[in-house]
Amino acid sequence: MKTILIASCLAVLAMTAASAETRSSTEYFIVLDTKTKTCTVADRKPRTKTLKIAGDATYRTQAEAENGMKLIKVSISK
């Protein structure tokens, strides 16, 4: 009985740790609005046709994405 209880507690602990890791792994993207030709930082991939991911990089923090936005060169073909 003790073995089942300990195993259950360990399983719950492992699932809780995995869940916490998933929540903290937010990705940030540099998003280009093709209508206004401006870039912004977003925490989700764009789902509209006028918003596109600028560059290939994903960033772990918003500050990293903002610094990356200063370095990225975006060219729009018409």
MODELLER restraints for C-alpha pairs under 7 A, 6 or more apart:
rsr = mdl.restraints
at = mdl.atoms
rsr.add(forms.Gaussian(group=physical.xy_distance, feature=features.Distance(at['CA:26:A'], at['CA:43:A']), mean=6.94, stdev=0.5))
rsr.add(forms.Gaussian(group=physical.xy_distance, feature=features.Distance(at['CA:26:A'], at['CA:60:A']), mean=6.45, stdev=0.5))
rsr.add(forms.Gaussian(group=physical.xy_distance, feature=features.Distance(at['CA:27:A'], at['CA:43:A']), mean=5.87, stdev=0.5))
rsr.add(forms.Gaussian(group=physical.xy_distance, feature=features.Distance(at['CA:27:A'], at['CA:58:A']), mean=6.13, stdev=0.5))
rsr.add(forms.Gaussian(group=physical.xy_distance, feature=features.Distance(at['CA:27:A'], at['CA:59:A']), mean=5.62, stdev=0.5))
rsr.add(forms.Gaussian(group=physical.xy_distance, feature=features.Distance(at['CA:27:A'], at['CA:60:A']), mean=5.28, stdev=0.5))
rsr.add(forms.Gaussian(group=physical.xy_distance, feature=features.Distance(at['CA:28:A'], at['CA:41:A']), mean=6.64, stdev=0.5))
rsr.add(forms.Gaussian(group=physical.xy_distance, feature=features.Distance(at['CA:28:A'], at['CA:42:A']), mean=5.59, stdev=0.5))
rsr.add(forms.Gaussian(group=physical.xy_distance, feature=features.Distance(at['CA:28:A'], at['CA:43:A']), mean=4.43, stdev=0.5))
rsr.add(forms.Gaussian(group=physical.xy_distance, feature=features.Distance(at['CA:28:A'], at['CA:44:A']), mean=6.84, stdev=0.5))
rsr.add(forms.Gaussian(group=physical.xy_distance, feature=features.Distance(at['CA:28:A'], at['CA:58:A']), mean=5.75, stdev=0.5))
rsr.add(forms.Gaussian(group=physical.xy_distance, feature=features.Distance(at['CA:28:A'], at['CA:59:A']), mean=4.95, stdev=0.5))
rsr.add(forms.Gaussian(group=physical.xy_distance, feature=features.Distance(at['CA:28:A'], at['CA:60:A']), mean=6.23, stdev=0.5))
rsr.add(forms.Gaussian(group=physical.xy_distance, feature=features.Distance(at['CA:28:A'], at['CA:61:A']), mean=6.49, stdev=0.5))
rsr.add(forms.Gaussian(group=physical.xy_distance, feature=features.Distance(at['CA:28:A'], at['CA:62:A']), mean=6.18, stdev=0.5))
rsr.add(forms.Gaussian(group=physical.xy_distance, feature=features.Distance(at['CA:28:A'], at['CA:65:A']), mean=6.35, stdev=0.5))
rsr.add(forms.Gaussian(group=physical.xy_distance, feature=features.Distance(at['CA:29:A'], at['CA:41:A']), mean=5.69, stdev=0.5))
rsr.add(forms.Gaussian(group=physical.xy_distance, feature=features.Distance(at['CA:29:A'], at['CA:42:A']), mean=5.28, stdev=0.5))
rsr.add(forms.Gaussian(group=physical.xy_distance, feature=features.Distance(at['CA:29:A'], at['CA:43:A']), mean=6.21, stdev=0.5))
rsr.add(forms.Gaussian(group=physical.xy_distance, feature=features.Distance(at['CA:29:A'], at['CA:53:A']), mean=6.65, stdev=0.5))
rsr.add(forms.Gaussian(group=physical.xy_distance, feature=features.Distance(at['CA:29:A'], at['CA:58:A']), mean=5.40, stdev=0.5))
rsr.add(forms.Gaussian(group=physical.xy_distance, feature=features.Distance(at['CA:29:A'], at['CA:59:A']), mean=6.46, stdev=0.5))
rsr.add(forms.Gaussian(group=physical.xy_distance, feature=features.Distance(at['CA:29:A'], at['CA:65:A']), mean=6.60, stdev=0.5))
rsr.add(forms.Gaussian(group=physical.xy_distance, feature=features.Distance(at['CA:30:A'], at['CA:39:A']), mean=6.49, stdev=0.5))
rsr.add(forms.Gaussian(group=physical.xy_distance, feature=features.Distance(at['CA:30:A'], at['CA:40:A']), mean=5.78, stdev=0.5))
rsr.add(forms.Gaussian(group=physical.xy_distance, feature=features.Distance(at['CA:30:A'], at['CA:41:A']), mean=4.77, stdev=0.5))
rsr.add(forms.Gaussian(group=physical.xy_distance, feature=features.Distance(at['CA:30:A'], at['CA:42:A']), mean=6.38, stdev=0.5))
rsr.add(forms.Gaussian(group=physical.xy_distance, feature=features.Distance(at['CA:30:A'], at['CA:53:A']), mean=5.86, stdev=0.5))
rsr.add(forms.Gaussian(group=physical.xy_distance, feature=features.Distance(at['CA:30:A'], at['CA:54:A']), mean=5.50, stdev=0.5))
rsr.add(forms.Gaussian(group=physical.xy_distance, feature=features.Distance(at['CA:30:A'], at['CA:65:A']), mean=6.53, stdev=0.5))
rsr.add(forms.Gaussian(group=physical.xy_distance, feature=features.Distance(at['CA:30:A'], at['CA:69:A']), mean=6.46, stdev=0.5))
rsr.add(forms.Gaussian(group=physical.xy_distance, feature=features.Distance(at['CA:31:A'], at['CA:39:A']), mean=5.41, stdev=0.5))
rsr.add(forms.Gaussian(group=physical.xy_distance, feature=features.Distance(at['CA:31:A'], at['CA:40:A']), mean=5.33, stdev=0.5))
rsr.add(forms.Gaussian(group=physical.xy_distance, feature=features.Distance(at['CA:31:A'], at['CA:41:A']), mean=6.00, stdev=0.5))
rsr.add(forms.Gaussian(group=physical.xy_distance, feature=features.Distance(at['CA:31:A'], at['CA:42:A']), mean=6.51, stdev=0.5))
rsr.add(forms.Gaussian(group=physical.xy_distance, feature=features.Distance(at['CA:31:A'], at['CA:51:A']), mean=6.35, stdev=0.5))
rsr.add(forms.Gaussian(group=physical.xy_distance, feature=features.Distance(at['CA:31:A'], at['CA:52:A']), mean=5.52, stdev=0.5))
rsr.add(forms.Gaussian(group=physical.xy_distance, feature=features.Distance(at['CA:31:A'], at['CA:53:A']), mean=4.55, stdev=0.5))
rsr.add(forms.Gaussian(group=physical.xy_distance, feature=features.Distance(at['CA:31:A'], at['CA:54:A']), mean=5.46, stdev=0.5))
rsr.add(forms.Gaussian(group=physical.xy_distance, feature=features.Distance(at['CA:32:A'], at['CA:38:A']), mean=5.75, stdev=0.5))
rsr.add(forms.Gaussian(group=physical.xy_distance, feature=features.Distance(at['CA:32:A'], at['CA:39:A']), mean=4.43, stdev=0.5))
rsr.add(forms.Gaussian(group=physical.xy_distance, feature=features.Distance(at['CA:32:A'], at['CA:40:A']), mean=6.62, stdev=0.5))
rsr.add(forms.Gaussian(group=physical.xy_distance, feature=features.Distance(at['CA:32:A'], at['CA:51:A']), mean=5.56, stdev=0.5))
rsr.add(forms.Gaussian(group=physical.xy_distance, feature=features.Distance(at['CA:32:A'], at['CA:52:A']), mean=5.22, stdev=0.5))
rsr.add(forms.Gaussian(group=physical.xy_distance, feature=features.Distance(at['CA:32:A'], at['CA:53:A']), mean=6.07, stdev=0.5))
rsr.add(forms.Gaussian(group=physical.xy_distance, feature=features.Distance(at['CA:32:A'], at['CA:54:A']), mean=5.73, stdev=0.5))
rsr.add(forms.Gaussian(group=physical.xy_distance, feature=features.Distance(at['CA:33:A'], at['CA:39:A']), mean=6.29, stdev=0.5))
rsr.add(forms.Gaussian(group=physical.xy_distance, feature=features.Distance(at['CA:33:A'], at['CA:50:A']), mean=5.74, stdev=0.5))
rsr.add(forms.Gaussian(group=physical.xy_distance, feature=features.Distance(at['CA:33:A'], at['CA:51:A']), mean=4.66, stdev=0.5))
rsr.add(forms.Gaussian(group=physical.xy_distance, feature=features.Distance(at['CA:33:A'], at['CA:52:A']), mean=6.64, stdev=0.5))
rsr.add(forms.Gaussian(group=physical.xy_distance, feature=features.Distance(at['CA:34:A'], at['CA:50:A']), mean=5.31, stdev=0.5))
rsr.add(forms.Gaussian(group=physical.xy_distance, feature=features.Distance(at['CA:34:A'], at['CA:51:A']), mean=6.23, stdev=0.5))
rsr.add(forms.Gaussian(group=physical.xy_distance, feature=features.Distance(at['CA:35:A'], at['CA:50:A']), mean=6.51, stdev=0.5))
rsr.add(forms.Gaussian(group=physical.xy_distance, feature=features.Distance(at['CA:41:A'], at['CA:65:A']), mean=6.44, stdev=0.5))
rsr.add(forms.Gaussian(group=physical.xy_distance, feature=features.Distance(at['CA:41:A'], at['CA:66:A']), mean=6.67, stdev=0.5))
rsr.add(forms.Gaussian(group=physical.xy_distance, feature=features.Distance(at['CA:46:A'], at['CA:52:A']), mean=6.28, stdev=0.5))
rsr.add(forms.Gaussian(group=physical.xy_distance, feature=features.Distance(at['CA:54:A'], at['CA:74:A']), mean=6.81, stdev=0.5))
rsr.add(forms.Gaussian(group=physical.xy_distance, feature=features.Distance(at['CA:59:A'], at['CA:65:A']), mean=5.52, stdev=0.5))
